Amino acid sequence: MQGTVATYDASTRSGTLLLDDGTELSFPAPAFDASGLRLLRLGQRVRVDTDADGTVVRVTLPTMG
């Protein structure tokens, strides 16, 4: 699924996303760390990978695999 970065705290490496359906979804530091990214910008489009429970496990750019 995809969404937009709504908040991002570089000190904690966590934040919230606004999904395309309007749902707000939080992501923890391990999901950001799994991405290999160095930072996120507010309003940036991202792809979200979740586990079976719906927990965000990785936040990446839509063009990344």
N, C-alpha and C positions, 0 to 999 in steps of 0.2 A: 504494500500500500504506500501511498505518498502523502505528503503534507508539507506544511510550511513551519519554519522555526518561529515560535511565538515568544519564547524566552530562552536565554542561555546564559549560564553563570560560568565563566571560564575558571574561576577558582575552585568550584565543586565539580565542573565538567558535566553538569546535569541541566535539565531544562524541560520545557514543554513544547509540544507540537500541536498545530491545528490541522487535523486531517481534512481531506477534501470533502468529507461528509459533514464537517462542522464540529466533530468530536475533538475535545482536547485530550491529549495523551502525554503523560509525563515520561521522561526517560532518565535512567540513572547513569552515573559515571561509567560503569562497565559497558553499557551500550555505546556510549561515545568512544570509549577506549578501543572497543572492538572494530570501530570504523576505520581506524588508521588516519583519520582527519586530525588536523591540528587546531582548528577552530570552526565555529559556526557563526553566521551572521543572522540577525533578525530578518525575517522575511525570506530567507533562503529556502529553496525547494529541496526536500530530502526524500529518500526512500527509507521505509521503516520495516525491519524484520522483527517478527514477534515469535514467541514460543507458543506451545499449545494452550497455555493459560492466558495468552494475550499480553504477556510481559514483554516490553521492548528489549530485544537482545542486541540490536545493531541499528545504528542510524548512519546512512551513507548518502552520497550524492546519487541522483537518479542515473547518472552515466556510469557509475562504478558497478562492478560485478559482485 
